[in-house]
């Protein structure tokens, strides 16, 4: 009896745990499987039982020798390689550098997963031997530095994931060579700044995630080169300032996530640069007010999220320049009243849940508007008591009673709303009380502390050290003493409005190295010293409206090298002299509205060479301060309305002609405008406001070719032949200008732009008409020819619907 083998096959098998691929070392588990069909043969020629399959496992290296051993080395020992899908995974292997043993066969690798290692540094050209890579995952690798040129050679890469590392900066050329990259994940790093040009090589990028970093400021052109990016994630940072041009260069951006930041005001000019935005997320930011003056203009915006912030007032025209707005989320704010919104005619959803709505008679206009405009809302009444918990859109206007509507309820209706925030110590999740002054509220989640309207006679102490916003409004402390805010080195925003403050003592702001916003409006300040401001070198926004300043506190401002916006509206400043702005080289916005300024001397504005906004409205200027505008090459907006200008002379705005975009001259008593008044203003000018003046005539302005808005309403134009050039110019504009004729009597009330009959008798009218006629005739003839061609192509004899009315039309067939 013996065994005979018939037929055999050999199959190499991977080691256990190799997940369908190969893992080094091959000797540890690669075998040759030999399948035998064995038959028991009995001596004498008789066959035994049926055939029995046998499997023999033999170590493959012993059979194939050194050649197989070399081939198996194609996958690094610490990795798993799936050559069929061209994937290599080296996750959580405690690697301190990218494996350099990925051999020639793996040059075709498309996905490389290095998650959970300790790479620390990505050197230059690290992946140059992997030109076919499309997905690279470097999450949780403790990366602190990406060298310039680290990813050169990865021209096919589509996804780069660098999330959850320790990057604090990105060198300008760190991302070079990634021309096909579509998604970049940088979430959860420690980035504190973005340098213009960092993303300049990423022309195909669709999504950029910078959430959960430490960004405080976005510089101009921060995202230059991202021509195809449609979603930018900037949530969960510490952003408090966006340069006006921060979002310029993002023509395809459709969604912007800025929630959970430290924005103290709606950054309208910066946001308006992203003109294609459809969804804007601004929730969980601490700004308390939004109005039209914030300058938000997004013609395509559909969804605006302002939830869970600190909004206490919303001006009706805040979103007047967002005409397509469909959904507005205002949940979880501090709005007790809201007026009907003007402008967003397509609004259909208004979310108000979580606001302390006061459903008295002042809410009637809102309720009526919600019904009339067919806007869905989820607001719930907080007060008065009888309506608490009632859905606003379930009430009738008659339910919202005014004092006197019912004597028995008058006392209830006139009661003050409940305080916005309870006093008491801040409670952490573990239940342990955190420091918080009595009569104040400290909220750990938002890191906001408030002692508003508590009748305090001195600045309280003992706030949590991580406080970012401190609200002390509507108290009474005539002076702010030295070192008034100890331990608040992380404070970003300080509110001291309506506190009767007459003095900031030297060192009052000591230790406030992170302070960006200081609100001192509505106090009794007549001056500021450099010593008082010295402790806040990063201060960017200074609000001094409605105080008692007789001059700009220039001597104090030189200790604020980062000052971006200075608000001095409604004080008693009567003159702007050289030296008043010394040391404010970073100043971009200067608001001097509502003072008594009669003169702005040449050179007074010179130190602020980066100035973009200058508001001098509601002062006592009698002429445009042309000489003072010299040396302001970046000026975009000039507000001069409400002065006593009467006339504009030639070249009044020539020093800022190359930059000026918005010019406000309304309500200035203008009676005469020289033909050369706007000389130098050209393609940059976008809006011109001349309404509510005394203009009877106005020269044509053919040089202003890019105007998007011209307002001439409220002027007593005399529609005679002198106005013919203006009429012609306006006729060529595809804009509503609001100009109407006040005289002669036969023309009164007619729109100047459409009053052709008024000018028919003027010299030159007939020549103009004759000049236009051939062109008009040609247009009609060409129109008929086009219709003939359409009718001919539509089928023989088919004339219906193409404008053929009689047999005068002849068709010539080929």
Residue, then its C-alpha position, 0 to 999 in steps of 0.5 A: x500500500x502507498x500514496x500517489x499524488x495527482x495535480x498540485x497548485x501553489x498559492x502564496x499566503x500573507x501572514x495573519x493580521x496583514x489585512x489582506x496585504x503584506x507586512x515585513x518580515x516575510x519569513x515570519x509567515x509566508x507559506x506555499x500551499x500545496x494542494x495534493x489529491x492523494x489516493x490510497x493504492x493497495x498492493x496488487x493493483x486494487x484501489x483503496x478508498x476515494x481520493x483524500x485532499x491534502x494541504x502541505x504548508x511549506x515556508x515560501x522563502x525556502x522555496x523561492x530563495x533571495x528573489x522573493x525575500x527582496x520583493x517582500x521588502x517593498x513594504x516598510x516593516x511598520x506599515x501595511x501595504x495594500x497594493x491592489x488599492x495602492x494604499x499604505x498605512x503606518x498609523x500609530x507606530x511612534x514614527x519620528x520621521x516619514x518611512x524612507x523604505x517605501x520602495x520603487x514599486x510603491x511609487x504608484x501609492x495613492x493614499x498614505x496614512x501616517x496618523x498618530x505618529x510623532x513626526x514633529x517636523x516635515x522636512x523639504x521634499x519629504x514625499x518627492x518619491x510618491x508622485x501619484x499620491x492623492x490622499x495624505x493623512x498627517x493628523x495627530x502627528x505632533x507636527x510643529x514645523x512644515x518646512x518650505x517645499x515639504x510637499x513639492x512633487x505632490x502635484x496630484x495630491x487632492x487631500x492634505x490633512x494636518x489637523x490636530x497638530x502643533x503648528x503655530x505658523x505656516x512658512x510662506x512656501x510650505x504649501x508649494x507644489x500642491x496645485x491640484x489640492x482640493x481640501x486642506x485640513x488645518x483644524x486644531x493647531x496653534x496658528x496665531x497668524x496667517x501671512x499673505x501668500x501662504x495659500x497662493x499656490x492652491x488655485x484648485x482648493x475647494x475647502x479650507x479648514x482653519x477652525x480651532x486655532x488661535x487666530x486673532x487677526x486676519x490681514x489683508x489678502x490673507x487668502x489670495x490665490x484661492x480662486x475656487x474655494x467655496x467653504x472657508x472654516x474659521x470657527x473657534x478661534x479668537x478673531x476680533x479684527x478682520x482687515x477690510x481686504x481680509x477676504x478679498x480674492x475669494x470669488x467663489x466663496x459660498x460659505x464662511x464659518x466665523x462662529x465662536x470668535x471674539x468679533x465685537x462688531x459686525x465686520x461688514x466691509x470685510x465680509x462684503x468682499x466675499x460677494x458670492x457668499x450664500x451662507x454666513x455663520x457668525x453665531x457665538x460672537x460678542x457683538x451687541x449691535x448690528x446696523x446699516x452703518x456696519x456696511x454688510x452688503x452681500x447681494x447673494x446671501x441666503x442664510x445668516x446665522x447670528x445665534x447665541x451672541x450678545x445682540x441687544x439691538x438690531x437696526x431695521x436696515x441692518x441687512x438692507x443690502x442683502x436683498x436675497x436673505x432667506x433665513x436669519x437666525x437670531x436665537x439665544x441673544x438678548x433682544x427684547x424688542x425688534x422692529x420690522x426688517x427693511x431690505x431683505x424682501x425674500x426673508x422667509x424664516x426668522x429664528x428668535x427662540x431664546x430671546x427675552x421678547x417683550x410682547x407689549x404694544x411695541x411688538x405690534x409692528x413686528x407681528x404685523x410685518x411677520x404676517x404681511x411678509x409671510x415670515x415664519x418665526x419661532x419667538x416666544x414671549x418672556x414678558x408681560x407675565x400674562x403672555x409668558x411662554x406664548x408663541x409670538x406668531x400665534x398672537x394677534x395684534x390686539x393681544x399686544x396691549x399698550x399702557x391704558x388699553x386695560x386699566x387692570x393691566x397697565x401696571x403689568x405692561x409698564x413694568x421693566x423687563x427682567x434683568x438680562x443676566x442673574x448676579x452671582x458666582x460663576x459655576x463650573x461643570x464640577x460645581x466648584x464656584x469660581x471667582x466673580x464679584x458680587x452683583x456681577x455675572x460671570x459665564x464660563x462658556x463664553x468667558x464674559x463677565x457683566x456688572x451692567x446697571x448695578x449702581x457700582x461706585x467703583x470698578x469691581x475686582x476679582x473677575x476670572x483670569x480668563x475673562x475675554x469680555x467685561x461689561x461695566x456699562x451704566x454704573x457710576x465711577x468718575x475715575x478709573x484708578x491705576x491697575x483697575x483690572x488686575x489679572x485680566x491679561x486675556x481681556x479682549x473687550x472692555x465696556x465702560x459706557x455711561x459710567x460718568x467717567x471724567x478721568x483715566x488715571x495713569x496706569x489705569x489699563x496696566x496689564x491689559x496686553x490683549x485688549x483690542x476694544x475699549x468702549x468709553x462712549x457717553x462719559x465726561x472725558x475731556x482728555x486722555x494721557x499716554x500714561x493711562x493708555x500705556x498698558x494696552x499696546x494692542x488696542x485697535x478700536x477706541x470708542x470715545x463718542x459723546x464725551x467732552x473732547x475739545x481736540x483729538x487726544x493726539x499726545x496719548x495716541x502714540x502709545x497705541x501703535x495698533x490703533x485701527x479705528x478711532x471714534x470721536x463722534x459728537x464731541x466738541x472738537x473744533x479744529x484738526x491740526x498737524x500733530x493731532x494724529x501723530x503716531x497713528x500710522x496704523x489708523x484705518x478708520x477715523x470718525x469725527x462726525x457731529x463735532x464743531x470742526x470748521x477747519x482741517x489744516x493741511x498735514x493734519x491727517x498726514x501721519x495716517x497714510x493708511x486711512x481708509x474711512x474719514x467721517x467729517x459729517x455734521x460739522x461746520x466746514x464751509x469748503x472741502x478740505x482738499x489740502x488735508x486730503x493730500x497724502x492719503x493714497x488709501x482713502x476709500x470713503x469720505x463722509x462730508x454730509x451735513x456741513x455748510x459747503x454751498x459750493x464745490x470748486x475745481x479739483x476738490x477731491x483730486x488728491x484722493x481721486x485714484x482710491x476714493x470709492x464712496x463720496x457723501x455730500x448730501x444735506x450740505x447746502x450745495x447750490x453750485x458744483x463747478x464743472x471740474x469739481x470731480x476732476x481726478x475721480x474716475x473708475x474707482x468711484x462707486x457711489x455718489x451721494x448728492x441728495x437733499x441739497x439746493x442744486x438747480x443745475x449739475x454738470x454731466x459727469x462722464x468720467x465716473x464710468x463705474x458708478x453703482x449708485x447716484x442719489x440726486x433726490x431732494x434737489x430743486x433742479x431747473x429743467x432747462x437747456x442748461x441741464x441737457x448734458x446732465x439729462x443725456x448723461x443720466x439717460x446713459x446710466x442704468x441706475x435710479x438717481x431720484x432726480x426730479x424737476x422743480x421748475x419750470x412749472x410745466x416740468x415740475x414733478x417729472x423725472x429728470x432722466x425721463x423728461x425728454x419732452x422738456x429738452x426737445x426745443x434745446x439747441x443740439x437736441x435735434x442733432x443728437x436725435x438725428x445722430x441716434x436715429x440711424x443706429x436705432x433704425x439699424x437695430x430694428x432692421x437687424x432685429x427683423x433679420x434675426x426674426x426672419x432667420x429664426x422663422x426660416x430655421x423653425x420650418x417652412x412657412x412657420x411664421x407664428x410667434x416670430x413677429x411677422x404681421x403682414x405680407x411686407x415680410x418677404x422670405x428669400x429661399x436659397 
